[in-house]
Amino acid sequence: MFYLIGSAITFSLLILTVIGSELTFELPDNGKECFYEEIKANTTAMLEFQVVTGGQYDVDVTLFDPKQNVLYQEVKLQFDSHTFTASTTGIYAACFSNEFSTFSHKLVYMDFQVGEEDPLPGVSEHVTALTQMETSSVDIHKYLSLIIDLQTHHRLREAQGRKRAEDLNERVLMWSVLETISVLVIMAGQTFMLKSFFSEKRPLATH
């Protein structure tokens, strides 16, 4: 079961074949969001995250066990992954903090996987050795899972690169506008000065 605690945010949720969730969410400036996952004892889980857009592309991350012990903690990190084995059954919390940032909100990708991926139906039930067709099916399934993971990370890098390109384009546009205004102001000033040099001065009237 997956829970979200915090203010209303925009996110997309994808349920995987393993128990767990994969999502992308907005983390506002001075904000903090925590996600809770129920994990059974002796179950292996993995928390992976990446800051897609926003600020310096960094975020604070803390992972708590049911007794509020810190299992993992990083400060101002762009991306990382942490694998652990649950010592007790209960609710584990993954908290993302942007409280150090006062101006920029972040777009964060998170993948919280719990347990091993379920085998193909009918394949693991064999007592005898797998046939060549079944072995090929297992290999294809494994490679397809790898492709899905690679595509996800490719989309993240593409979104990150696109955002950086858009930010750079905005900066270039603003700089071009400022340069144009500066050139117009200088041109007007030079025109006024040249006009004042060649303007005819009237002689003073004598009495």
Secondary structure, DSSP 4 states (H G I P E B T S, - for coil): -EEEESS---EEEEE-SSEEEEEEEEE-TT-EEEEEEEE-TT-EEEEEEEEEESTTS-EEEEEE-TT--EEEEEEEESEEEEEEE-SSSEEEEEEEE-TT-SS--EEEEEEEEESPPPPPTTTTT-SSPPPHHHHHHHHHHHHHHHHHHHHHHHHHHHHHHHHHHHHHHHHHHHHHHHHHHHHHHHHHHHHHHHHHHHSPPPPPP--
